[in-house]
Amino acid sequence: MNKNIEKLRKKADFNKFVKFDTDKVRYELLDPLLLQGIAEVLTFGAKKYSDHNWIKCNSVMRYFGAIMRHLWAWARGEDLDPETNIHHLYHAGCCLMFMIGLVMRNKESDDRVLVDKDISEINLKQPNPDPYDK
């Protein structure tokens, strides 16, 4: 048995409830609204395609594109996805879950195009100024 638990047991008042779970993951902190919304998106997707179809994708950037489309639709003022009638932010959360799932399970699905320069090193000025701009 863990020596820290032994020390805690010696100090514990056995007339009170004690549970040694302070170092465990606290799933109770997850937002039920977020989980419900993502589950609704997943349910729609399972009916349209199949259960866990998303994991067959070998391109994380496809989901990056999807998450950006949902976020931009929401940013433009469109709350609900027209196909599913589910909030765009739930779709974005679902896409993020897909991206994390793919990258953590299969590094080969990470198909980002990486720039080999720091953004501060890139000259963002136009190389040829407009000749009519005088």
Backbone as a chain_set.jsonl record, in Angstrom:
{"seq": "MNKNIEKLRKKADFNKFVKFDTDKVRYELLDPLLLQGIAEVLTFGAKKYSDHNWIKCNSVMRYFGAIMRHLWAWARGEDLDPETNIHHLYHAGCCLMFMIGLVMRNKESDDRVLVDKDISEINLKQPNPDPYDK", "coords": {"N": [[0.846, -1.182, 0.0], [0.435, 2.276, -0.64], [2.603, 4.562, 0.961], [1.841, 7.151, 1.628], [-0.935, 6.922, 1.723], [-1.161, 5.216, 3.871], [-0.306, 6.921, 5.94], [-2.343, 8.832, 5.832], [-4.531, 7.251, 6.529], [-3.966, 6.686, 9.183], [-4.376, 9.159, 10.318], [-7.027, 9.554, 9.801], [-10.405, 10.029, 10.754], [-12.393, 7.54, 11.66], [-15.079, 7.666, 12.019], [-16.125, 9.364, 10.242], [-16.879, 10.041, 6.782], [-14.461, 9.059, 4.452], [-12.494, 9.406, 1.59], [-9.957, 8.592, -0.529], [-9.244, 10.175, -3.051], [-8.107, 12.393, -4.179], [-6.109, 12.786, -6.082], [-7.104, 11.859, -8.443], [-8.58, 11.942, -11.749], [-11.034, 14.403, -12.304], [-13.915, 13.92, -13.377], [-16.391, 14.968, -12.862], [-16.221, 17.646, -13.252], [-16.628, 18.229, -15.868], [-18.626, 19.901, -18.301], [-22.002, 19.325, -18.449], [-23.77, 20.305, -20.426], [-22.12, 20.768, -22.647], [-21.227, 18.142, -23.143], [-23.682, 16.901, -23.736], [-24.458, 18.303, -26.063], [-22.345, 17.666, -27.858], [-22.713, 14.92, -27.928], [-25.172, 14.855, -29.242], [-24.427, 15.769, -31.781], [-22.705, 13.666, -32.485], [-24.529, 11.552, -32.515], [-26.191, 12.275, -34.664], [-24.265, 12.113, -36.698], [-23.604, 9.382, -36.557], [-25.973, 8.216, -37.436], [-26.063, 9.197, -40.033], [-23.641, 8.344, -41.2], [-21.858, 6.128, -39.804], [-21.38, 4.437, -36.638], [-18.637, 5.764, -34.895], [-17.346, 6.528, -37.24], [-15.724, 8.707, -37.748], [-13.153, 8.135, -36.831], [-11.919, 6.738, -38.794], [-10.882, 8.496, -40.561], [-7.978, 9.825, -42.082], [-6.848, 12.297, -41.949], [-6.225, 14.975, -40.119], [-6.484, 17.607, -40.769], [-8.792, 17.825, -42.278], [-10.77, 17.88, -40.368], [-9.953, 20.164, -39.099], [-10.562, 22.056, -41.044], [-13.352, 21.728, -41.005], [-13.978, 22.491, -38.366], [-13.266, 25.17, -38.491], [-15.099, 26.126, -40.4], [-17.515, 25.823, -38.988], [-17.015, 27.523, -36.798], [-16.659, 29.997, -38.096], [-19.182, 30.312, -39.276], [-20.728, 30.567, -36.973], [-19.518, 32.893, -35.925], [-20.351, 34.737, -37.824], [-22.929, 35.043, -37.101], [-24.724, 32.965, -37.362], [-26.345, 30.642, -35.579], [-27.328, 27.948, -35.513], [-26.52, 24.933, -37.174], [-27.481, 24.448, -40.479], [-28.081, 21.916, -41.607], [-28.259, 20.044, -39.491], [-29.56, 21.319, -37.437], [-28.381, 21.75, -35.023], [-26.4, 23.46, -32.644], [-23.702, 25.423, -33.885], [-21.401, 25.654, -32.285], [-21.38, 23.314, -30.791], [-20.88, 21.505, -32.835], [-18.312, 22.392, -33.508], [-16.971, 21.784, -31.128], [-17.17, 19.018, -31.228], [-15.673, 18.477, -33.531], [-13.182, 19.299, -32.597], [-12.783, 17.353, -30.651], [-12.552, 15.158, -32.376], [-10.18, 15.848, -33.732], [-8.281, 15.839, -31.628], [-8.551, 13.168, -30.833], [-7.703, 11.785, -33.181], [-5.022, 12.705, -33.531], [-3.807, 11.95, -31.119], [-4.074, 9.201, -31.203], [-3.04, 8.359, -33.662], [-0.329, 9.356, -35.102], [0.268, 9.661, -37.777], [-1.981, 10.709, -38.946], [-1.785, 13.369, -38.595], [-1.611, 15.826, -40.597], [-0.705, 18.416, -40.952], [0.554, 21.334, -42.621], [3.568, 22.419, -42.05], [5.171, 25.44, -41.338], [8.455, 26.413, -41.819], [9.601, 28.648, -40.746], [9.649, 31.153, -38.226], [6.861, 33.211, -37.586], [7.528, 35.866, -37.158], [9.781, 36.188, -38.666], [8.986, 36.28, -41.246], [8.537, 38.267, -44.077], [6.006, 40.372, -44.346], [5.347, 42.433, -45.971], [4.244, 43.787, -49.084], [5.825, 42.561, -51.962], [5.971, 43.85, -54.45], [5.084, 46.988, -54.75], [1.98, 48.676, -55.426], [1.891, 50.201, -58.535], [0.206, 52.308, -59.126], [-0.345, 53.512, -56.812], [0.438, 56.315, -55.624]], "CA": [[0.0, 0.0, 0.0], [1.142, 3.544, -0.716], [2.93, 5.078, 2.304], [1.027, 8.349, 1.874], [-2.269, 6.475, 2.119], [-1.028, 4.693, 5.239], [-0.26, 8.082, 6.834], [-3.68, 9.422, 5.86], [-5.411, 6.349, 7.282], [-3.681, 6.824, 10.615], [-4.956, 10.425, 10.757], [-8.451, 9.591, 9.47], [-11.42, 9.783, 11.777], [-13.179, 6.482, 11.047], [-16.499, 7.941, 12.199], [-16.503, 10.264, 9.147], [-16.616, 9.517, 5.438], [-13.137, 9.381, 3.913], [-12.226, 8.815, 0.278], [-8.646, 9.055, -0.989], [-9.314, 10.31, -4.498], [-7.735, 13.764, -4.529], [-5.215, 12.819, -7.243], [-7.768, 11.242, -9.588], [-9.215, 12.836, -12.712], [-12.346, 14.815, -11.801], [-14.887, 13.957, -14.471], [-17.563, 15.759, -12.466], [-16.01, 19.032, -13.656], [-17.045, 18.388, -17.262], [-19.905, 20.592, -18.468], [-23.005, 18.431, -19.041], [-24.328, 20.891, -21.652], [-21.161, 20.495, -23.714], [-21.269, 16.707, -23.447], [-24.974, 16.629, -24.376], [-24.418, 18.842, -27.424], [-21.432, 16.863, -28.666], [-23.372, 13.623, -28.113], [-26.198, 15.044, -30.268], [-23.71, 15.806, -33.064], [-22.233, 12.307, -32.744], [-25.707, 10.738, -32.844], [-26.546, 12.622, -36.035], [-23.224, 11.552, -37.561], [-23.71, 7.914, -36.564], [-27.114, 7.877, -38.291], [-25.744, 9.563, -41.412], [-22.493, 7.558, -41.673], [-21.851, 4.916, -38.963], [-20.747, 4.688, -35.335], [-17.173, 5.955, -34.877], [-16.831, 6.72, -38.596], [-14.72, 9.775, -37.739], [-11.82, 7.632, -36.519], [-11.361, 6.174, -40.02], [-10.276, 9.592, -41.317], [-6.533, 9.889, -41.888], [-6.441, 13.689, -42.133], [-6.699, 15.871, -39.06], [-6.773, 18.908, -41.36], [-10.194, 17.84, -42.717], [-11.545, 18.327, -39.209], [-9.595, 21.567, -38.881], [-11.414, 22.8, -41.977], [-14.74, 21.671, -40.518], [-14.113, 23.311, -37.154], [-13.211, 26.579, -38.901], [-16.374, 26.472, -41.038], [-18.525, 25.988, -37.933], [-16.706, 28.727, -36.013], [-16.947, 31.188, -38.898], [-20.644, 30.429, -39.393], [-21.178, 31.116, -35.693], [-19.024, 34.276, -35.816], [-21.185, 35.56, -38.715], [-24.259, 35.187, -36.514], [-25.56, 31.772, -37.573], [-26.192, 29.785, -34.395], [-27.621, 26.544, -35.763], [-26.115, 24.324, -38.437], [-28.731, 24.247, -41.221], [-28.367, 20.504, -41.88], [-28.565, 19.274, -38.278], [-30.288, 22.153, -36.477], [-27.61, 21.696, -33.769], [-25.558, 24.652, -32.531], [-22.381, 25.343, -34.514], [-20.349, 25.477, -31.281], [-21.324, 21.876, -30.473], [-20.172, 20.893, -33.96], [-16.894, 22.746, -33.364], [-16.455, 20.972, -30.018], [-17.073, 17.653, -31.724], [-14.517, 18.454, -34.438], [-11.98, 19.361, -31.763], [-12.635, 16.011, -30.086], [-12.036, 14.312, -33.449], [-8.779, 16.202, -33.973], [-7.49, 15.323, -30.507], [-8.588, 11.71, -30.912], [-6.861, 11.314, -34.271], [-3.608, 13.014, -33.299], [-3.301, 11.172, -29.98], [-4.074, 7.774, -31.548], [-2.339, 8.05, -34.903], [0.467, 10.53, -35.494], [0.267, 9.784, -39.234], [-3.143, 11.487, -39.375], [-1.436, 14.782, -38.434], [-1.154, 16.246, -41.915], [-0.515, 19.866, -41.029], [1.668, 21.847, -43.407], [4.298, 23.219, -41.072], [6.038, 26.484, -41.857], [9.751, 26.243, -41.156], [10.077, 29.931, -40.231], [8.829, 31.827, -37.234], [6.052, 34.243, -38.255], [8.214, 37.157, -37.045], [10.838, 36.234, -39.679], [8.39, 36.362, -42.582], [8.294, 39.63, -44.525], [4.61, 40.447, -44.756], [5.151, 43.563, -46.876], [4.06, 43.402, -50.483], [7.107, 42.656, -52.654], [5.862, 44.824, -55.54], [4.023, 47.956, -54.424], [1.066, 49.055, -56.51], [2.46, 51.351, -59.256], [-0.765, 53.392, -59.172], [-0.481, 54.06, -55.452], [1.479, 57.35, -55.465]], "C": [[0.895, 1.25, 0.0], [1.365, 4.114, 0.687], [2.129, 6.334, 2.635], [-0.382, 7.967, 2.324], [-2.237, 5.921, 3.54], [-1.022, 5.84, 6.248], [-1.644, 8.709, 6.966], [-4.645, 8.56, 6.666], [-5.198, 6.49, 8.777], [-4.327, 8.094, 11.167], [-6.477, 10.452, 10.597], [-9.31, 9.306, 10.691], [-12.389, 8.771, 11.162], [-14.673, 6.612, 11.319], [-17.025, 8.858, 11.096], [-16.167, 9.596, 7.825], [-15.244, 9.991, 4.973], [-12.996, 8.68, 2.569], [-10.935, 9.415, -0.228], [-8.628, 9.122, -2.515], [-8.873, 11.693, -4.978], [-6.835, 13.846, -5.758], [-5.836, 12.209, -8.496], [-8.385, 12.308, -10.492], [-10.636, 13.121, -12.253], [-13.333, 15.015, -12.951], [-16.122, 14.785, -14.124], [-17.426, 17.227, -12.836], [-16.396, 19.287, -15.118], [-18.435, 19.025, -17.321], [-20.916, 19.663, -19.145], [-23.629, 18.985, -20.322], [-23.422, 20.622, -22.841], [-21.228, 19.03, -24.126], [-22.556, 16.331, -24.163], [-24.952, 17.089, -25.829], [-23.519, 18.041, -28.344], [-22.042, 15.487, -28.928], [-24.467, 13.725, -29.181], [-25.567, 15.071, -31.661], [-23.254, 14.4, -33.444], [-23.384, 11.374, -33.14], [-26.148, 10.999, -34.274], [-25.549, 11.982, -37.003], [-23.293, 10.037, -37.658], [-24.873, 7.459, -37.444], [-26.786, 8.115, -39.765], [-24.651, 8.661, -41.999], [-22.488, 6.186, -40.978], [-21.209, 5.289, -37.631], [-19.235, 4.778, -35.518], [-16.564, 6.102, -36.271], [-15.679, 7.723, -38.626], [-13.304, 9.236, -37.557], [-11.139, 7.006, -37.738], [-10.652, 7.235, -40.864], [-8.769, 9.623, -41.041], [-5.983, 11.298, -42.09], [-7.046, 14.575, -41.048], [-7.082, 17.235, -39.639], [-8.185, 18.964, -41.954], [-11.077, 18.333, -41.586], [-11.185, 19.763, -38.83], [-10.439, 22.457, -39.797], [-12.852, 22.858, -41.497], [-14.931, 22.55, -39.288], [-14.11, 24.798, -37.518], [-14.514, 27.001, -39.583], [-17.463, 26.69, -39.995], [-18.262, 27.257, -37.12], [-16.996, 29.998, -36.809], [-18.448, 31.372, -39.112], [-21.203, 31.044, -38.116], [-20.763, 32.58, -35.553], [-19.833, 35.233, -36.694], [-22.61, 35.701, -38.207], [-25.187, 34.009, -36.712], [-25.336, 30.822, -36.397], [-26.32, 28.31, -34.718], [-27.13, 26.101, -37.129], [-27.385, 24.006, -39.221], [-29.076, 22.785, -41.493], [-28.875, 19.776, -40.641], [-29.484, 19.998, -37.307], [-29.675, 22.064, -35.072], [-26.636, 22.874, -33.79], [-24.175, 24.422, -33.141], [-21.269, 25.108, -33.481], [-20.264, 24.025, -30.813], [-20.614, 21.114, -31.588], [-18.671, 21.174, -33.845], [-16.251, 21.929, -32.241], [-16.261, 19.531, -30.434], [-15.866, 17.513, -32.66], [-13.21, 18.499, -33.654], [-11.72, 18.003, -31.109], [-12.063, 15.057, -31.131], [-10.545, 14.58, -33.673], [-7.871, 15.648, -32.875], [-7.414, 13.803, -30.583], [-7.676, 11.167, -31.996], [-5.382, 11.516, -33.977], [-3.036, 12.178, -32.165], [-3.216, 9.681, -30.298], [-3.146, 7.438, -32.7], [-1.598, 9.287, -35.39], [0.477, 10.735, -37.008], [-0.937, 10.567, -39.753], [-2.893, 12.989, -39.24], [-0.795, 15.269, -39.722], [-1.06, 17.764, -42.056], [0.653, 20.187, -41.962], [2.393, 22.817, -42.484], [5.21, 24.213, -41.774], [7.352, 26.395, -41.097], [10.34, 27.553, -40.642], [9.115, 30.43, -39.168], [8.091, 32.952, -37.951], [6.735, 35.609, -38.209], [9.319, 37.298, -38.094], [10.285, 36.413, -41.091], [8.096, 37.821, -42.907], [6.876, 39.692, -45.077], [4.325, 41.637, -45.668], [5.002, 43.057, -48.299], [5.392, 43.574, -51.209], [7.094, 43.703, -53.775], [4.742, 45.805, -55.21], [3.207, 48.309, -55.662], [1.635, 50.28, -57.222], [1.51, 52.532, -59.316], [-0.97, 54.07, -57.837], [0.649, 55.054, -55.208], [0.946, 58.53, -54.734]], "O": [[1.98, 1.25, 0.582], [0.443, 4.15, 1.503], [1.777, 6.558, 3.794], [-0.954, 8.612, 3.203], [-3.168, 6.13, 4.318], [-1.661, 5.745, 7.296], [-2.071, 9.072, 8.062], [-5.483, 9.083, 7.401], [-6.152, 6.42, 9.552], [-4.768, 8.128, 12.316], [-7.143, 11.292, 11.202], [-8.988, 8.468, 11.533], [-13.129, 9.11, 10.239], [-15.453, 5.759, 10.896], [-18.228, 9.106, 11.016], [-15.307, 8.72, 7.744], [-14.909, 11.17, 5.084], [-13.337, 7.506, 2.431], [-10.829, 10.636, -0.346], [-8.074, 8.25, -3.183], [-9.238, 12.11, -6.077], [-6.802, 14.884, -6.417], [-5.154, 12.059, -9.51], [-8.672, 13.423, -10.057], [-11.364, 12.209, -11.861], [-13.549, 16.131, -13.425], [-16.822, 15.252, -15.023], [-18.395, 17.98, -12.748], [-16.477, 20.438, -15.548], [-19.304, 18.727, -16.501], [-20.712, 19.258, -20.29], [-23.981, 18.215, -21.216], [-23.899, 20.286, -23.925], [-21.28, 18.714, -25.315], [-22.532, 15.53, -25.097], [-25.376, 16.357, -26.723], [-23.886, 17.763, -29.486], [-21.905, 14.947, -30.025], [-24.67, 12.782, -29.945], [-26.095, 14.48, -32.603], [-23.4, 13.989, -34.595], [-23.22, 10.511, -34.002], [-26.445, 10.064, -35.017], [-25.942, 11.384, -38.005], [-23.065, 9.471, -38.727], [-24.775, 6.437, -38.122], [-27.179, 7.336, -40.633], [-24.73, 8.262, -43.161], [-23.041, 5.215, -41.495], [-20.571, 6.335, -37.514], [-18.635, 3.96, -36.215], [-15.379, 5.825, -36.455], [-14.764, 7.598, -39.44], [-12.353, 9.819, -38.077], [-9.931, 6.769, -37.724], [-9.904, 6.899, -41.782], [-8.341, 9.467, -39.897], [-4.797, 11.473, -42.367], [-8.239, 14.879, -41.071], [-7.911, 17.94, -39.065], [-8.726, 20.058, -42.118], [-12.013, 19.103, -41.803], [-12.021, 20.494, -38.299], [-10.964, 23.485, -39.367], [-13.498, 23.903, -41.568], [-15.924, 23.268, -39.179], [-14.852, 25.589, -36.935], [-14.986, 28.118, -39.369], [-18.247, 27.633, -40.102], [-19.199, 27.985, -36.791], [-17.519, 30.968, -36.26], [-18.927, 32.506, -39.124], [-22.051, 31.936, -38.168], [-21.557, 33.414, -35.117], [-19.987, 36.406, -36.353], [-23.417, 36.403, -38.816], [-26.335, 34.053, -36.27], [-24.249, 30.263, -36.247], [-25.516, 27.501, -34.255], [-27.305, 26.807, -38.122], [-28.284, 23.358, -38.686], [-30.254, 22.446, -41.601], [-29.812, 18.982, -40.726], [-30.112, 19.371, -36.454], [-30.357, 22.273, -34.069], [-26.112, 23.233, -34.844], [-23.559, 23.375, -32.943], [-20.29, 24.426, -33.785], [-19.179, 23.555, -30.472], [-19.842, 20.192, -31.325], [-17.854, 20.279, -34.065], [-15.129, 21.441, -32.381], [-15.289, 18.891, -30.034], [-15.126, 16.532, -32.578], [-12.245, 17.819, -34.004], [-10.575, 17.558, -31.024], [-11.195, 14.242, -30.821], [-9.75, 13.647, -33.79], [-6.826, 15.062, -33.157], [-6.343, 13.219, -30.417], [-6.952, 10.198, -31.769], [-4.581, 10.599, -34.154], [-1.888, 11.741, -32.243], [-2.384, 8.973, -29.732], [-2.535, 6.369, -32.723], [-2.189, 10.162, -36.022], [0.673, 11.856, -37.478], [-0.916, 11.042, -40.889], [-3.693, 13.796, -39.714], [0.413, 15.139, -39.915], [-1.302, 18.322, -43.126], [1.608, 19.419, -42.076], [1.889, 23.898, -42.178], [5.936, 23.853, -42.7], [7.359, 26.311, -39.869], [11.469, 27.566, -40.151], [7.915, 30.158, -39.217], [8.657, 33.584, -38.843], [6.549, 36.423, -39.112], [9.751, 38.414, -38.382], [11.043, 36.669, -42.027], [7.48, 38.529, -42.11], [6.583, 39.138, -46.137], [3.186, 41.83, -46.093], [5.566, 42.027, -48.67], [6.026, 44.621, -51.088], [8.103, 44.366, -54.015], [3.567, 45.476, -55.377], [3.695, 48.245, -56.79], [1.846, 51.309, -56.579], [1.953, 53.659, -59.536], [-1.677, 55.073, -57.735], [1.69, 54.697, -54.656], [1.673, 59.497, -54.508]]}, "num_chains": 1, "name": "protein.A"}
